[in-house]
Amino acid sequence: MQILPYGIAPAQQNFQNPFAAIVQNQIQQSSVLLMPLPRQNAILIGAPANQMKLVKDEIDRLDVKVSGAGQARPFWLKKASAALVATQIQQWYGSAIRTIRTRSA
């Protein structure tokens, strides 16, 4: 039998709390818990002491300023609905990707 936080067996867990579902999912995948905290622009880390440096180093490696080409950029529309144009572009992009994949297969 697997020991889970607070000694609760999987069949007994109540996932009405979204935090509990995230924690359970992370526990099953690895021994490291990373939870985003968007309001603080931070990541809550739960990891064994011997893995903490590795996790912090990886976060430092990934936490870099995005180049100008990779940043989001607004395009002001003069006549069309932004929602409609976004939907049309997503549909076009999806069909273009499928066509490319079909040709390369």
C-alpha positions in Angstrom: 0.0 0.0 0.0 1.3 3.4 -0.9 1.6 6.0 1.8 0.2 9.4 0.7 0.1 12.8 2.4 -1.8 12.8 5.7 -2.0 9.0 5.5 -5.0 8.9 3.1 -5.3 6.0 0.7 -6.2 6.7 -2.9 -9.7 5.3 -2.6 -10.4 7.7 0.3 -9.1 10.9 -1.3 -11.6 13.7 -1.9 -10.7 15.8 -5.0 -13.3 18.5 -4.4 -10.3 20.6 -3.3 -8.3 21.4 -6.6 -5.1 21.8 -4.6 -5.4 18.2 -3.5 -5.8 17.0 -7.0 -2.7 18.8 -8.2 -0.6 17.6 -5.3 -1.8 14.0 -5.8 -1.0 14.2 -9.5 2.5 15.6 -8.8 3.2 12.9 -6.1 2.3 10.2 -8.6 4.6 11.6 -11.3 7.7 12.4 -9.2 9.1 13.3 -5.9 9.1 17.0 -6.8 6.1 19.3 -6.5 6.0 22.5 -8.5 3.0 24.7 -8.1 2.7 28.0 -10.0 1.6 31.1 -8.0 0.6 33.5 -10.8 -0.3 36.5 -8.5 3.2 36.4 -7.0 4.9 35.4 -10.3 6.5 32.6 -8.4 6.7 28.8 -8.1 6.1 26.9 -4.9 8.7 24.1 -4.7 8.3 20.9 -2.7 11.3 18.7 -3.1 13.7 16.6 -1.1 16.6 18.6 0.2 19.0 16.6 -2.0 17.0 17.7 -5.2 16.4 21.3 -4.3 19.6 22.7 -5.8 18.9 20.8 -9.1 15.4 22.2 -9.2 16.5 25.8 -8.4 19.3 25.5 -11.1 16.8 24.4 -13.7 14.4 27.3 -12.8 17.3 29.8 -13.0 18.2 28.3 -16.5 14.7 28.8 -17.8 14.0 32.1 -16.1 15.4 34.4 -18.8 13.9 37.4 -20.6 12.2 36.5 -23.8 13.7 38.0 -26.9 11.7 40.5 -28.9 10.7 37.9 -31.5 9.3 35.6 -28.9 7.1 38.2 -27.1 3.4 38.6 -27.6 2.5 41.6 -29.8 -0.9 43.2 -30.3 -2.3 43.7 -33.7 -5.0 46.4 -33.8 -7.9 45.5 -36.0 -9.8 48.3 -37.8 -12.9 46.5 -39.0 -13.2 42.8 -38.1 -14.0 41.3 -34.7 -10.9 40.1 -32.8 -12.7 36.9 -31.7 -13.7 36.1 -35.3 -10.2 36.8 -36.7 -8.5 34.8 -33.9 -10.8 31.8 -34.6 -10.2 32.0 -38.4 -6.4 32.1 -37.9 -6.4 29.2 -35.4 -8.5 27.1 -37.9 -6.2 28.1 -40.8 -3.1 27.3 -38.7 -4.5 23.9 -37.6 -5.3 22.9 -41.2 -1.9 24.1 -42.4 -0.1 22.0 -39.8 -2.2 18.9 -40.7 -1.3 19.5 -44.4 2.4 19.7 -43.6 2.3 16.6 -41.4 0.4 14.7 -44.1 2.9 15.6 -46.8 5.9 14.7 -44.7 4.4 11.3 -43.7 
